[in-house]
C-alpha cells in the first residue's frame, strides 16, 4: 500500500499517460440525493453548492497521467455571481420590455430582440463560466486558466450562428470547430498554452448524416406533396370540427383519396419517421465531434488521443430512456389502479386526499429518482466514456509545465450563465 | 511506534514535474527526495480534496503538496494535525446555516411576489400612459381572439345604435379614465372580459342568457368598474412582475416550478376577489344612477355562475368570489327601491338581442 500513486514508467518524452475515472461511482448517489432534496427546500439556492460538490467529485476521481485533478471553486462564489447576474439582468429585461411597449414598430420584434440580447449575453456567460472553471482547476498543483475575450467569443458565436442560418446549417460544423479552436487556444495549463487544430471539414461527414437521414427525405416528401397540390394548398383542407372546441379543426373529407391527401399523409409520415431518427443521430455526432476535438488538442509536444466510440454515448441515453419508460409505466399502473379504487370507494370517502398525497409523493419521488439517475447514468457515464478513451501522448512533456502568476477569474460570470439558463453553471463538464 | 518511511510524490507548485519522495512522520512531516529535504510543521498542514485512498497534504496557503496512498500515515496525520480539515469540518454547520438562510430568502421573495408586486402594480397602473395601455390592450385583444377561436364580431347596425346609447347613458359622469370600447363577439360562453385600455369584450351568449336588459347592463357596468379601477393593467403588471421575479430568482428546479405555478394562481385569485367586489359596488352605483335594476347583476350571476359542488376543495384558487356571497352583497348594497326598473324598453331590448344578426348562425363549412 505504500506504492507511490505515480507509476514508474516515467522514462521519456514518448511515453503515453492514461486518463482514468473511477467507474464504481461510490458516494455519488448520496451527493445527488442530498443535492436534490436541499435544492428543493431552499427554493433552488442550494444548487450552486450541489454543483460544486459534483464537480469536486468528478475532478478528483479523474486521474490524468497518474495525478487526479482538483476543483477549488466554492458554492459561495457561484451564488454571488448569480446575484450579480440578477442585478444585471433585471435592468436588461426591463429595458427590453419598455422598448417594446413604447416603440410600436419594435413590438413585432420584441421577442426577437430579447432573444438576440440574451443569446449574445449567454455566449458571453458561457465563455466566462469556462474561464471560472479553468481557474478553479488544479493538476499537480498547477492552476489552469483561460484568457481571450468573452466579447470576441460572443461576437464570433453570433456571426457563425447567422452564417449557419443563411447556409441552412451547412456552416454548423465550421462554427463548432472555430469556437473550439478559440476556446482551446486560449486555455492555459500553468503558463503553457494549449493549441487546437480542429477543422470543420473533418466534421462535415458526420454532420451531413443529418441531411441524409432527416432533411433530404423531408424535402423530397414536401416537393412531392407540393407537386401533387400544384403548389397551392387549398384553403379548406382543414375545416372547423363540428361540435369541437373553438379553433379545433379536422381534415376535410372532400379531399379523401385525392393525391393531396396521399402525399400529405406521406409527408407527415416522413416527418414522423425522420425526426426521431435525427434525434437518434445526435449522440453519434456528439461522439464524433468530441473525438475529433480531443485529437486536435495539444500542449507543445503533448497530444491527446481519443478512441471514443459512438456506442459509448448511446448506451447511457438508452439506459436512461428505458428507465424513464419503465417508471412512467409503473406510475401509470399505480394511478390507474388508484383511479379504479376511487371509483369503487366513491368520492366522499376521503380517499381522494390519499390519492392526491400519493400523486404529490410520486411526483417528488419520480423527480428525485430521475435527478439521481441522470447524474449517475448520463453525466457520469458520458464523463467516463470521454475520459477513459483518451490517452495523453508524449506525457513526459507535461513535466515542463510551469505555474503562472496570472490573476484568478471570479465566479461572477458563471452566475450569469445560470441566471440566463444557458446551462453553464449546472453542467459538470469542461 | 517507530516512524515508517512511506513513498509519495512531491509537487513544488511551480512546475508540473513529479518528484518521488519518501515521507517520515516525526515531530514534523519530513520529506526526502533527490536534491530535496523538507520538514513541514504539522500545525500548518491542510489536506487537499482527494478520493481515498489517495491523500494529499501541503502547508496551508502554499502551492506545494505531497501525494501518498498509505492509510496508516493518513490516519496518523489526521490525529496529529489540528487544522488538516479545518475548512471541511465547518462545512456541515455551514450547510445548515445556508439551508436556513436560503429558506428565509425564498420565503421573503415569495412574500414580495405575493404582496409587494401587487402593491407596486396598484400604484403603477394609473400612471401608465393611456397610449401604452391602449397598445397593450390591442395586443391582448388579439391574443384573446386567438384563444377563443377568432369569433366573428356582432355589429347589426340598429342593435349597435341601441348599445351605444345605453353605454353613453351608463358612462356619463362615471369617472372612467378612458372611453370604454365595447365589442360584441359571437361565442357560446356567457361572459364579458375587460382588457387594458378600456376594451370590453362581450361574448354574445351573455346577451342571449340575459332575461332582462338590466341583467346585461349590470354585467356591463361591472366591467366598467374594472375599467375605472385600472384592474386589467394592474393584473397584467402584477402577474408579469411576480412571475418574472419568481422564475428568475428561484431558478427552475423541478419542485420549485410547482410552487411558482400555485403561487401565481393564488396571487391572481386573491387579488381578483377584492377587485370583483369593488367592481360589483361600481355596478350597483351605475345601475342606480342610470335608471336600471341594480339587483339584476345578482340574478344573472346566480343563474350563470353556479357554484361548484366542492367549494372547499379549490376555494383559494377561484378567481371569482363565491356567487352566493357576491349576490348577497349586491342585494344588500342595492336595496329594494330599484327592483323592477328597466334600463331599456321592450322594443330596444329586442333589437339589442339581435345584435348578431349580421353574422351567420353557424360558421360556413
Interface residues (C-beta under 8 A of the other chain):
Chain A: X1 X2 X3 X4 X5 X6 X10 X22 X38 X39 X40 X41 X42 X43 X44 X45 X46 X47 X49 X56 X60 X61 X66 X67 X68 X70 X71 X72 X75 X86 X89 X90 X93 X101 X102 X104 X107 X139 X140 X141 X142 X189 X190 X239 X240 X245 X246 X247 X248 X363 X364 X367 X371 X398 X399 X400 X401 X402 X403 X418 X419 X421
Chain B: X6 X7 X8 X9 X11 X12 X13 X14 X15 X16 X17 X18 X20 X48 X49 X50 X51 X53 X54 X56 X58 X63 X64 X65 X67 X68 X69 X70 X71 X95 X98 X99 X102 X103 X105 X106 X109 X132 X135 X136 X139 X146 X147 X148 X149 X150 X151 X187 X244 X248 X249 X250 X251 X252 X253 X254 X255 X256 X258 X259 X363 X365
